[in-house]
Amino acid sequence: MSVQTLPLVHGSVSCPGPYPVRFFLLRFVAFFALLALVNYVIVPGDTGWFGANPTPFLLIPVFLGVRYGFSAGLSAGLLTVLLLVAGRYVTGQGISLTEHRYTLISFPLLGVLLGQVSEGLQRRGLQLEKESEELRRENHRVHGEHELLVLSRQDLQQRLEVLGAESDSLDEQLDEAVETCGDFVPSDLLAALARITHAGSAALYEVPPGARTAALVRVASLGDSAHFPECLRREDHQIVTEALARNCFLVQKTLLENPPSRRPGYLAAYPVINGPDRSTTHVLIVQDVPFHHIKPSAFEMMKSVCDQGSGSPARPRHDEVRHRSIDQFEFYAAMEAAVTTHTKYAVPSTLVRVPFDFDEGIDPAESFRDLLEVLPHRTLLSNSHEEGRRSVLFLLPANSDPVVRDALRDLFLDFVEELGLGREHVPHFVMTAPGESPQQLWGKLVAVGQDVSFR
């Protein structure tokens, strides 16, 4: 028998090795010899065990067909028939084709059928294994993309948090500028401009009323005044002419390129509206800003400074508080939103409980106002009355920086220390955690005698 007789044996996962036909023959000989020995011991007068129905020798093509496939099952069946017929003639028992024809036919038939089924199952198994491996690779790829998306979302949220902090800082500086300026003072406006937008060279020119061709008179300057003549003819600088004509903030277009560049001349010009008739009384001219600050947001901040400093259309000033006091129902909803933020963006929020039962000799009003002044914007306040103890509750906005959270913790500890209170008034800190309900957070927050990690 040649190797070509068993074309599928060589590729079968069940019979590794360089000699598959040899393995087949060894198993055939061993199995046939074992059955022949049992046949001789039990029924020596019936060679081939044809008296049993079915004969145990059918196990040979069945086993080898299942083990090695179609060709092996057919070969095992034919070899078994050949050896059994030869054995009966050698022992003088002979064989009747009429009586044993179905038994003889069943040897190769069973080998072929079971071998074909076995090959089909093996092919199906290999296909399933291949599909399983492809699915594992796809699952690994999807898992990696999911992790990347989670990290990207967290990074984006943290960047937005930083931008929000910058916005809050700008609001504070603008409010401070308005408080210190009061009436419109050109030099104060330029000082605020330098502090907030890092402008290094700028000037304010007064616009003569009524005369469109009259020269502009410099009333204040920042940096080297050599860049700004005492009297400026508007037609000498197109950016100034257009800014006054269109009554809008103009910026050199080359600064908005990527990367930004600039041409000789002024960077920006902005008409400043002032006075009871809301007319243009001054024009701001910017000649230089540090290069890393030349971006659209820098000029937006300049516009905000000018609007705030001149008392123009910007938001009206009123007694707006930086923090909001809410009832417990709203506080529950705010805690739930904080947990959602922590779950989605991995940026935790902080809850603080400060016991607020004081002796008659202690007045916490001033210290409490000082504490509120330094807390972040969007801090929410509420109160609780648990186990006979009154407390003020704080929900600080989400923050991913442990250093900032430690600094906030110190603010509350300093508040208690400044009032000279005992240990029973130590603030209690709780961090949000993904999946926690408002009830669980509330239980941790109002619990007495324990502290939760603040980092």
C-alpha positions as CSV (number, residue, x, y, z in Angstrom):
1,M,0.0,0.0,0.0
2,S,1.4,3.4,-1.0
3,V,1.1,6.7,0.7
4,Q,-1.3,7.8,-2.1
5,T,-3.8,5.2,-0.9
6,L,-4.4,7.4,2.3
7,P,-4.4,10.9,1.0
8,L,-6.1,12.4,4.1
9,V,-4.1,10.5,6.7
10,H,-1.0,12.6,6.3
11,G,-2.9,15.8,7.0
12,S,-5.0,14.4,9.9
13,V,-4.5,16.0,13.3
14,S,-5.1,12.5,14.8
15,C,-2.0,10.8,13.5
16,P,1.1,13.0,13.6
17,G,4.5,11.8,12.3
18,P,6.3,11.3,9.0
19,Y,5.0,7.7,8.4
20,P,1.1,7.7,8.6
21,V,0.7,4.5,6.5
22,R,3.1,2.7,8.8
23,F,1.1,3.7,11.9
24,F,-2.1,2.5,10.1
25,L,-0.5,-0.9,9.3
26,L,0.9,-1.4,12.8
27,R,-2.5,-0.7,14.3
28,F,-4.3,-2.9,11.8
29,V,-1.9,-5.8,12.4
30,A,-2.1,-5.4,16.2
31,F,-5.9,-5.2,16.3
32,F,-6.4,-8.1,13.8
33,A,-3.9,-10.3,15.8
34,L,-5.7,-9.6,19.1
35,L,-9.1,-10.5,17.7
36,A,-7.7,-13.6,15.9
37,L,-6.3,-14.7,19.3
38,V,-9.6,-14.2,21.1
39,N,-11.4,-15.9,18.2
40,Y,-9.0,-19.0,18.5
41,V,-9.4,-19.2,22.2
42,I,-13.2,-18.8,22.4
43,V,-14.5,-20.4,19.1
44,P,-11.6,-22.2,17.4
45,G,-14.0,-23.9,14.9
46,D,-15.3,-20.6,13.5
47,T,-12.5,-18.7,11.9
48,G,-13.5,-15.1,11.4
49,W,-16.2,-15.4,14.1
50,F,-18.9,-15.5,11.5
51,G,-21.2,-17.2,13.9
52,A,-21.6,-14.0,16.0
53,N,-24.0,-11.5,14.6
54,P,-22.3,-9.1,13.9
55,T,-18.8,-10.5,13.9
56,P,-16.3,-8.7,16.3
57,F,-13.9,-8.3,13.3
58,L,-16.1,-5.5,12.1
59,L,-14.5,-3.4,14.8
60,I,-11.3,-3.2,12.7
61,P,-12.6,-1.2,9.8
62,V,-14.9,0.8,12.1
63,F,-12.0,1.8,14.4
64,L,-9.5,2.5,11.7
65,G,-12.1,4.3,9.5
66,V,-13.0,6.6,12.4
67,R,-9.3,7.1,13.3
68,Y,-7.8,7.7,9.9
69,G,-10.7,8.5,7.5
70,F,-12.2,7.3,4.3
71,S,-9.2,5.6,2.6
72,A,-8.1,3.9,5.8
73,G,-11.6,2.6,6.5
74,L,-11.9,1.1,2.9
75,S,-8.4,-0.4,3.1
76,A,-9.0,-1.9,6.5
77,G,-12.3,-3.4,5.4
78,L,-10.8,-5.0,2.3
79,L,-7.8,-6.3,4.1
80,T,-9.9,-7.8,6.9
81,V,-12.1,-9.6,4.3
82,L,-9.1,-10.9,2.4
83,L,-7.4,-12.2,5.6
84,L,-10.6,-13.8,7.0
85,V,-11.3,-15.6,3.7
86,A,-7.8,-16.8,3.4
87,G,-7.8,-17.9,7.0
88,R,-11.0,-20.0,6.5
89,Y,-9.6,-21.7,3.5
90,V,-6.3,-22.4,5.3
91,T,-8.2,-24.0,8.2
92,G,-10.3,-26.0,5.8
93,Q,-13.6,-24.3,6.9
94,G,-14.2,-22.6,3.6
95,I,-16.7,-19.8,3.1
96,S,-20.1,-19.5,1.4
97,L,-20.6,-16.4,-0.5
98,T,-24.3,-16.9,-0.5
99,E,-24.4,-17.2,3.3
100,H,-21.8,-14.6,4.2
101,R,-22.0,-12.1,1.4
102,Y,-23.7,-9.4,3.5
103,T,-21.1,-9.8,6.3
104,L,-18.2,-9.6,3.8
105,I,-19.8,-6.5,2.1
106,S,-20.3,-4.8,5.5
107,F,-16.5,-4.7,6.3
108,P,-15.5,-2.2,3.6
109,L,-18.9,-0.5,3.7
110,L,-18.7,0.4,7.4
111,G,-15.1,1.5,7.0
112,V,-16.1,3.8,4.1
113,L,-19.1,5.3,5.8
114,L,-17.5,5.9,9.1
115,G,-14.3,7.1,7.5
116,Q,-16.3,9.6,5.5
117,V,-18.2,10.8,8.5
118,S,-14.9,11.1,10.5
119,E,-13.3,13.2,7.8
120,G,-16.3,15.4,7.7
121,L,-16.2,15.9,11.4
122,Q,-12.5,16.6,11.3
123,R,-12.9,19.2,8.6
124,R,-15.7,20.8,10.5
125,G,-13.6,20.7,13.7
126,L,-10.7,22.4,11.9
127,Q,-13.0,25.0,10.4
128,L,-14.5,25.7,13.8
129,E,-11.1,26.0,15.3
130,K,-10.0,28.4,12.6
131,E,-13.2,30.5,13.1
132,S,-12.6,30.4,16.9
133,E,-9.1,31.7,16.4
134,E,-10.3,34.5,14.1
135,L,-13.0,35.4,16.7
136,R,-10.4,35.5,19.4
137,R,-8.2,37.8,17.4
138,E,-11.2,40.0,16.6
139,N,-12.2,40.1,20.2
140,H,-8.7,41.0,21.2
141,R,-8.7,43.8,18.7
142,V,-12.1,45.1,19.8
143,H,-11.0,45.0,23.4
144,G,-7.9,47.0,22.6
145,E,-10.0,49.6,20.7
146,H,-12.4,49.7,23.6
147,E,-9.5,50.4,26.0
148,L,-8.1,53.1,23.7
149,L,-11.5,54.7,23.5
150,V,-11.9,54.7,27.3
151,L,-8.4,56.2,27.7
152,S,-9.2,58.8,25.0
153,R,-12.5,59.7,26.7
154,Q,-10.8,60.1,30.0
155,D,-8.1,62.2,28.5
156,L,-10.7,64.4,26.8
157,Q,-12.6,64.8,30.0
158,Q,-9.5,65.8,31.9
159,R,-8.6,68.3,29.2
160,L,-12.1,69.7,29.4
161,E,-11.7,69.9,33.1
162,V,-8.5,71.9,32.7
163,L,-10.2,74.2,30.2
164,G,-13.1,74.7,32.6
165,A,-10.6,75.6,35.4
166,E,-8.9,78.1,33.0
167,S,-12.4,79.6,32.2
168,D,-13.1,79.9,35.9
169,S,-9.7,81.6,36.5
170,L,-10.4,84.0,33.7
171,D,-13.8,84.9,35.2
172,E,-12.3,85.6,38.5
173,Q,-9.6,87.8,37.0
174,L,-12.2,89.7,35.0
175,D,-14.4,90.2,38.0
176,E,-11.3,91.4,39.9
177,A,-10.5,93.8,37.1
178,V,-14.0,95.3,37.1
179,E,-13.9,95.7,40.9
180,T,-10.5,97.5,40.9
181,C,-11.2,99.6,37.8
182,G,-14.6,101.1,38.6
183,D,-14.7,103.9,36.1
184,F,-12.9,103.6,32.8
185,V,-9.2,104.2,33.3
186,P,-7.0,103.5,30.3
187,S,-3.9,102.6,32.2
188,D,-5.8,100.2,34.5
189,L,-7.3,98.5,31.4
190,L,-3.9,98.0,29.9
191,A,-2.6,96.7,33.2
192,A,-5.4,94.1,33.3
193,L,-4.7,93.3,29.7
194,A,-1.1,92.5,30.5
195,R,-1.9,90.5,33.5
196,I,-4.6,88.4,31.9
197,T,-3.6,88.0,28.3
198,H,0.2,88.5,28.6
199,A,0.2,91.4,26.1
200,G,3.7,92.9,26.0
201,S,3.1,95.9,23.9
202,A,-0.2,97.7,23.4
203,A,-1.7,101.2,23.5
204,L,-5.0,103.0,23.9
205,Y,-5.8,105.9,21.6
206,E,-8.6,108.3,22.1
207,V,-11.0,108.7,19.1
208,P,-12.0,112.4,18.6
209,P,-15.8,112.6,18.4
210,G,-17.3,113.5,15.1
211,A,-14.1,113.9,13.0
212,R,-13.5,110.8,10.9
213,T,-10.2,112.1,9.6
214,A,-8.8,113.5,12.8
215,A,-5.7,111.9,14.2
216,L,-6.0,109.5,17.2
217,V,-4.3,110.7,20.4
218,R,-2.4,108.2,22.6
219,V,-3.7,108.2,26.2
220,A,-1.9,105.1,27.6
221,S,0.7,102.6,26.4
222,L,2.1,99.3,27.6
223,G,5.7,98.3,26.8
224,D,7.9,100.2,24.4
225,S,6.1,103.4,23.5
226,A,8.3,103.8,20.4
227,H,5.9,101.6,18.5
228,F,3.0,104.0,19.2
229,P,3.3,107.7,18.1
230,E,1.6,110.4,20.2
231,C,-0.8,111.1,17.3
232,L,-1.8,108.2,15.0
233,R,-3.3,108.7,11.6
234,R,-5.8,106.0,11.1
235,E,-5.4,105.8,7.4
236,D,-1.7,104.8,7.9
237,H,-2.8,101.5,9.3
238,Q,-5.5,99.5,7.5
239,I,-6.3,97.3,10.5
240,V,-7.1,100.4,12.6
241,T,-9.2,101.9,9.8
242,E,-11.3,98.8,9.3
243,A,-11.7,98.2,13.0
244,L,-13.2,101.7,13.5
245,A,-15.2,101.5,10.3
246,R,-16.7,98.0,11.1
247,N,-16.7,98.6,14.9
248,C,-15.3,95.1,15.6
249,F,-12.2,93.4,16.8
250,L,-9.8,92.8,13.9
251,V,-6.8,90.5,14.0
252,Q,-4.0,89.9,11.5
253,K,-5.2,87.0,9.3
254,T,-1.7,85.6,9.3
255,L,-2.0,84.9,13.0
256,L,-4.8,82.4,12.4
257,E,-2.7,80.3,10.1
258,N,-1.2,77.0,11.3
259,P,1.5,77.6,12.3
260,P,0.8,81.2,12.9
261,S,2.9,83.9,11.4
262,R,2.8,87.7,11.3
263,R,3.6,90.6,9.0
264,P,4.9,94.0,9.9
265,G,2.3,96.2,11.6
266,Y,-0.1,95.9,14.5
267,L,-1.5,92.5,15.6
268,A,-5.0,93.6,16.6
269,A,-7.2,96.6,16.9
270,Y,-10.5,96.9,18.9
271,P,-12.8,99.9,19.3
272,V,-13.7,100.4,22.9
273,I,-17.3,101.6,23.5
274,N,-17.7,103.8,26.5
275,G,-19.8,106.7,27.8
276,P,-23.5,107.2,28.3
277,D,-24.2,107.3,24.5
278,R,-22.4,104.0,23.9
279,S,-20.1,105.5,21.3
280,T,-16.6,104.5,20.4
281,T,-14.3,106.6,22.5
282,H,-11.0,104.7,22.3
283,V,-9.3,102.1,20.2
284,L,-7.0,99.4,21.6
285,I,-4.0,98.6,19.4
286,V,-1.9,95.5,20.2
287,Q,1.6,95.3,18.8
288,D,3.1,92.3,20.5
289,V,2.0,89.2,22.4
290,P,4.3,86.3,23.5
291,F,4.3,83.8,20.6
292,H,2.9,80.9,22.5
293,H,-0.1,83.0,23.4
294,I,-0.9,84.0,19.8
295,K,-4.1,82.0,19.3
296,P,-7.8,82.8,18.8
297,S,-8.6,82.4,22.5
298,A,-6.0,85.1,23.4
299,F,-7.8,87.7,21.4
300,E,-11.2,86.6,22.7
301,M,-9.8,87.3,26.2
302,M,-8.6,90.7,25.1
303,K,-12.1,91.5,23.9
304,S,-13.5,90.3,27.2
305,V,-11.1,92.5,29.2
306,C,-12.0,95.6,27.1
307,D,-15.7,94.9,27.5
308,Q,-15.4,94.4,31.2
309,G,-13.0,97.4,31.7
310,S,-15.2,99.8,29.8
311,G,-18.5,98.6,31.2
312,S,-19.8,97.7,27.8
313,P,-22.2,95.1,26.7
314,A,-20.7,92.3,28.8
315,R,-22.8,90.6,31.4
316,P,-24.3,92.9,34.0
317,R,-22.7,92.9,37.4
318,H,-24.9,91.7,40.2
319,D,-24.5,90.0,43.5
320,E,-24.0,86.6,42.0
321,V,-22.8,84.0,44.4
322,R,-20.1,81.5,43.4
323,H,-21.8,78.6,45.1
324,R,-25.4,77.4,45.3
325,S,-27.3,76.0,48.2
326,I,-29.8,73.3,47.3
327,D,-32.2,71.0,49.1
328,Q,-31.5,67.4,49.8
329,F,-33.5,66.2,46.8
330,E,-31.4,68.2,44.5
331,F,-28.3,67.1,46.4
332,Y,-29.2,63.5,45.7
333,A,-29.5,64.2,42.0
334,A,-26.2,66.0,42.0
335,M,-24.5,63.0,43.7
336,E,-26.0,60.7,41.1
337,A,-24.6,63.0,38.3
338,A,-21.2,63.0,40.0
339,V,-21.2,59.2,40.1
340,T,-22.1,59.1,36.4
341,T,-19.2,61.4,35.6
342,H,-16.8,59.2,37.6
343,T,-18.0,56.1,35.9
344,K,-17.7,57.5,32.4
345,Y,-14.6,59.7,32.6
346,A,-12.7,58.3,35.7
347,V,-12.8,61.8,37.3
348,P,-14.0,61.6,40.9
349,S,-16.0,64.2,42.8
350,T,-15.7,64.9,46.5
351,L,-18.3,65.1,49.2
352,V,-17.6,66.9,52.5
353,R,-19.6,67.0,55.7
354,V,-18.8,69.7,58.3
355,P,-20.6,69.5,61.7
356,F,-22.2,72.9,62.3
357,D,-23.3,72.7,66.0
358,F,-21.3,75.5,67.7
359,D,-21.1,76.9,71.2
360,E,-22.7,80.3,71.7
361,G,-19.3,82.0,72.0
362,I,-18.2,80.9,68.5
363,D,-19.2,83.0,65.4
364,P,-18.3,81.0,62.3
365,A,-19.8,83.5,59.8
366,E,-16.5,85.2,58.8
367,S,-14.5,82.0,58.6
368,F,-17.3,80.3,56.6
369,R,-17.3,83.2,54.1
370,D,-13.5,82.9,53.8
371,L,-13.9,79.2,53.1
372,L,-16.5,79.8,50.4
373,E,-14.3,82.4,48.7
374,V,-11.5,79.9,48.0
375,L,-13.7,76.9,47.1
376,P,-14.0,76.0,43.4
377,H,-16.8,77.3,41.3
378,R,-19.9,75.1,40.9
379,T,-19.6,73.9,44.5
380,L,-23.0,72.8,45.8
381,L,-24.1,73.1,49.4
382,S,-26.9,71.4,51.4
383,N,-27.5,70.4,55.0
384,S,-28.4,67.4,57.1
385,H,-29.8,66.7,60.6
386,E,-28.8,63.2,61.5
387,E,-28.8,61.7,65.0
388,G,-29.4,65.1,66.5
389,R,-26.4,66.7,64.8
390,R,-26.6,69.5,62.2
391,S,-24.1,69.5,59.4
392,V,-23.4,71.5,56.2
393,L,-22.7,69.3,53.2
394,F,-20.5,70.2,50.2
395,L,-20.3,68.6,46.8
396,L,-17.1,69.8,45.1
397,P,-16.8,69.5,41.3
398,A,-15.0,66.6,39.7
399,N,-11.3,66.8,39.9
400,S,-8.7,64.2,38.7
401,D,-5.7,65.8,40.4
402,P,-4.9,64.3,43.9
403,V,-2.8,67.3,44.8
404,V,-5.7,69.7,44.3
405,R,-8.0,67.4,46.3
406,D,-5.4,67.4,49.2
407,A,-5.3,71.2,49.1
408,L,-9.1,71.3,49.3
409,R,-9.0,68.9,52.2
410,D,-6.6,71.2,54.0
411,L,-8.9,74.2,53.5
412,F,-11.7,72.4,55.4
413,L,-9.2,71.3,58.1
414,D,-7.9,74.9,58.4
415,F,-11.5,76.1,58.7
416,V,-12.1,73.9,61.8
417,E,-8.8,74.7,63.3
418,E,-9.3,78.4,62.9
419,L,-12.5,78.2,64.9
420,G,-10.7,76.2,67.6
421,L,-13.2,73.3,67.5
422,G,-12.7,69.9,68.9
423,R,-12.3,66.5,67.3
424,E,-16.1,66.0,67.0
425,H,-16.2,68.8,64.4
426,V,-13.5,67.4,62.1
427,P,-14.8,67.4,58.5
428,H,-15.7,64.1,57.0
429,F,-14.6,63.4,53.4
430,V,-16.1,60.9,50.9
431,M,-15.1,60.2,47.3
432,T,-17.5,59.1,44.6
433,A,-17.1,55.6,43.3
434,P,-18.5,54.0,40.0
435,G,-21.8,52.3,40.5
436,E,-22.6,53.8,43.9
437,S,-26.1,55.0,44.5
438,P,-26.9,58.4,46.1
439,Q,-28.2,56.5,49.1
440,Q,-24.9,54.7,49.6
441,L,-23.0,58.0,49.3
442,W,-25.4,59.6,51.7
443,G,-24.8,56.8,54.2
444,K,-21.1,57.2,54.0
445,L,-21.3,61.0,54.2
446,V,-23.4,61.3,57.3
447,A,-21.8,58.3,59.1
448,V,-20.2,59.2,62.4
449,G,-16.8,58.1,63.5
450,Q,-15.2,57.1,60.2
451,D,-13.2,58.8,57.4
452,V,-13.0,57.7,53.8
453,S,-9.8,58.0,51.7
454,F,-9.7,61.4,50.0
455,R,-7.1,60.6,47.4
